[in-house]
Amino acid sequence: MYEVILKRFEKPDEVRTFEKGKFELVHLGGMTIGRATYEPGWKWSEHVGRALGKKELRRFPRGHGYLRPCNSGDG
């Protein structure tokens, strides 16, 4: 018999906040799934890349996810 697990981002297991955004995590079995929310004005180059010493975000081949800020004004 299969077990059904229902999780919602409205009640995440964990919330990580950072300057101009937050990351909500839900844990399903052995997996962790996240949802990122960014405030207007958030830029990867300023709010993440600077701390990592990087100037641009690495893009992955098609079929793999990559980070793209919402409401960044970049289009």
C-alpha positions as CSV (number, residue, x, y, z in Angstrom):
1,M,0.0,0.0,0.0
2,Y,1.2,3.5,-0.8
3,E,1.4,6.3,1.8
4,V,0.2,9.8,0.8
5,I,2.1,12.7,2.3
6,L,0.6,16.2,1.8
7,K,2.9,19.2,2.5
8,R,2.2,22.9,1.8
9,F,4.5,25.9,1.5
10,E,2.0,27.8,3.6
11,K,3.3,25.8,6.6
12,P,6.9,25.0,5.7
13,D,9.1,22.8,7.9
14,E,11.8,25.5,7.9
15,V,12.1,29.1,6.8
16,R,15.5,30.8,6.0
17,T,15.4,34.6,5.7
18,F,18.0,36.8,4.1
19,E,18.3,40.3,2.9
20,K,15.3,41.0,0.6
21,G,14.0,37.5,0.6
22,K,13.2,34.2,2.2
23,F,13.5,30.5,1.4
24,E,10.9,28.0,2.6
25,L,11.6,24.3,2.9
26,V,9.4,21.3,3.1
27,H,10.8,17.8,3.8
28,L,9.2,14.8,2.0
29,G,10.6,11.5,2.9
30,G,14.3,11.7,1.9
31,M,13.8,14.9,-0.2
32,T,13.9,18.6,0.6
33,I,12.0,21.0,-1.7
34,G,12.4,24.7,-1.5
35,R,10.6,27.8,-2.6
36,A,12.4,31.2,-2.8
37,T,10.6,34.5,-2.6
38,Y,12.5,37.7,-3.4
39,E,11.5,41.3,-2.7
40,P,11.8,44.0,-5.4
41,G,15.4,45.2,-5.7
42,W,16.9,41.8,-4.9
43,K,19.8,41.0,-7.2
44,W,21.9,37.8,-7.2
45,S,25.1,39.7,-7.9
46,E,24.5,42.0,-4.8
47,H,22.8,39.7,-2.3
48,V,24.5,36.3,-3.0
49,G,27.4,36.7,-5.4
50,R,29.2,39.3,-3.5
51,A,29.4,37.1,-0.4
52,L,30.7,34.2,-2.6
53,G,33.1,36.3,-4.5
54,K,31.3,35.6,-7.8
55,K,30.1,38.1,-10.4
56,E,27.5,35.9,-12.2
57,L,25.3,32.9,-11.6
58,R,26.3,29.7,-13.2
59,R,23.7,28.5,-15.7
60,F,23.0,24.7,-16.0
61,P,22.3,22.8,-19.1
62,R,18.6,22.4,-20.2
63,G,16.7,20.1,-18.0
64,H,18.3,21.2,-14.8
65,G,17.0,24.0,-12.6
66,Y,18.8,27.3,-11.9
67,L,18.1,30.2,-9.7
68,R,16.2,33.1,-11.3
69,P,15.0,35.9,-9.1
70,C,11.4,37.0,-9.4
71,N,10.5,40.7,-9.5
72,S,14.1,41.6,-10.1
73,G,13.3,44.0,-13.0
74,D,15.8,42.2,-15.2
75,G,13.0,40.7,-17.5
